[in-house]
């Protein structure tokens, strides 16, 4: 007979009270607690029940992990399918020559891509635009300068008061950042909800405000 099995009834009762309190710290599910230790009158049986409960819990955890992985794969497939649908919508709008469209189930609009920094020659990038300690080009510092130069060029190009020579001379004076230029991003698709949905939400908001 083991030492544990030789415990007195008083020791057993005290141990069971402590064990139940500890299980309540682990879980607030009373049914789990009852299934684990209720009805066990021998310490050896209680420990066997706890070890068995741990094994069952780990098995459930493994099953949940597998199920979660399946869900992740399903989410990934759904997102990829949605991306393909967006591509088809954009192709349809481009083919029809319609940059913006709205219908009963929502709307779609082709949004021009933003301007980003493109390094065309690292050797020409000034020292001030390199991050330290690792020598990495700081595009965030270059971008505002290139945007400012881009706006200047647009103003000069669109100024009807300038002659061609004056315009050419003014453009040559615009200072950017050597070795870098702005790159136009690819167009993106913006999907909007049906107009009726937005109106309903606005109406609900007005109702909520009137109640208060």
N, C-alpha and C positions, 0 to 999 in steps of 0.2 A: 504494500500500500504506500502511495506517495505521501510526502509530508503535507502537501496541500489537502489530500483526501482525509488526512488525520485531523484537520481543523475541527474545533468545537463548533457547536451550533451557534454560539454567540459570535465567534469569529466569522462564521459563514454569513450570518445576518448582517454584521457590520460591513463585511466585504461587499455584499450585494447592494447595500445602500450606497456605498462609495462608487461602485461600478455603475449603478443606475444614474447617479448624479453626473458622472463623467460622460456617460453616453448621451445625456441630455445636453452636455456642452458640445458634443460632436454633432448631434442632429436634434431638430425640434419635432421630428416625426415620431410620435408616440407609438405608432404601429410598428415601426422598425425596431424600437426598443423592446416592445413586447415580444416580437418575433425572435429577437436575439437571445434574451435571457429569461423571460417569464416562463415559469414552469420548471426551470432547471433547479434542482435541489442539491446538486453535487458540484463542487468547485471545478473538478475535472471536466464535467459536462459543460459548464459555463465557458471554460476556456476553449473547448472544442467548438462550441457554438460561435464564439467570437472569431476564431480562426476560419470557420466555415463561412461566416458572414463577410469577413474580409475578402475571401476568395470570390464569393458571389458578387460583391461590390466591384472588385477589380474586373471581373468578367463583364459586368454591365458597362463599366467605363470603357473597356475595349470595344464593346458593341457600339457605344455612343460615338467613340472616335471614328469608327468605320462609317457610321451613319452621317456624321458631320462632314467627313471627307466626301461622301457621295453628294451631300448638299452643296459643298463647295464646287464640285465638278458640275453640278446642275446649274448653279449660279453662273459659273464661268461660261458654260455653253449658252445660257440664256443671254448673257451680256454680249458675247460674240455674235449671236444671232441678231440682237438689237443693233449692233454696229453695222452688220451687213445690210440690214433694212435701211439704216440711215444712208449708207452708201447708195443704195438703189433709189432712195428719195432724191438725193442730190443729183444723181445721174438723170432722173426723170425731169427735175426742174431745169437742169442745164440743157437737156435735149429740147425741152419746150420753150426755152428762152424766158423762163419765169423765175426771177430771183426771190419772189415772195408769194406765198399762196396760203389761203385759209379755207377750211371747210367745216363740216358738221363735227368731225372727230378731232379737230385741232388744226394747227397751222404749221408751216415750215418756211424758213427763210435761210438763204445762203448768206453767211456773214463773212466779209473779207477777213483774211488772216492778218494778224498783227505784225508790226515791224520788230525784228529782232536783230541782234548784232551778229555779223558773220565776219570772222577773221580770215582775211585772204592772204596775209603775209605776216607771220609772227615776228619776223626780223625787223619790221618797220614799226611795230607797236612801241610807243614811248615807255620808258622805264616806270613812269608814274602809274601806268595802268596794269602793273604786274603785282599780284598779291604775294605777301610774304607770310611764313618763311619759305613755303614751297613756291617756286616760280610758276604761278598760274595767272593767266590773263583775267583781269577783273572786268567782265563784260557789263556789269551793272554800272560801273563808273564811265564806261565808254558810251553806253546807250543814250543818256541825256544830251551829250555833246553831238552825237550823230543825229538825233531827233531835231535838235536846234538848227543844225546845218541843213537838214532836210526841209524844215519849215522855211528857212531863208531862201533856199533854192526854189521852192514852190511860189513864194511871194515874188521873187525876181522873174521867174518864168511867166507868171500870170500878170505882170505889170505891163499894161498896154502903152504906157508912156515911154518905155525904153525902146531904143532901136536895137537891132540885132547885135551890133557891135557892143553897145552899152550892156546889153543883157549878157553877152559872152564874157565881157570884162568883169561884170559884177559876180557872175557865177564862179569865175576863177579866183575871186577874193574870198569866197566862203571857205572857212577852215573846218575841217572835220578831224578825224583821227587817222594818221597814216597807218596803213596795213589793215584797216577795218572798214566795213560798209554795212548799211542796213539791208536786211533780207526780208522780203515780203513772205509771210507765212501762208500756208495753204488755206483756202476757204474752209469754213466749218459750217455745220448745219445746226440751226437753232429750231427746236420743236416747241411749239406753244400749245397750251390747252384750248379746248373749244371756248369761244367767247361766252357762251351761256354759262359755262362753269365758273368763269371769273365773275360774272354778274351775280350768280347765286351766292358765291362767297361774300361778295360785297354787300348783298342784301342781308345775309345772316349777320354780318358785322354791324350793319345799321340797326338790326333788330336787337342785338345784344346791347348796343349803346343806349337804345331807347328804353330797355328794361331797367338799366342802371340809372 
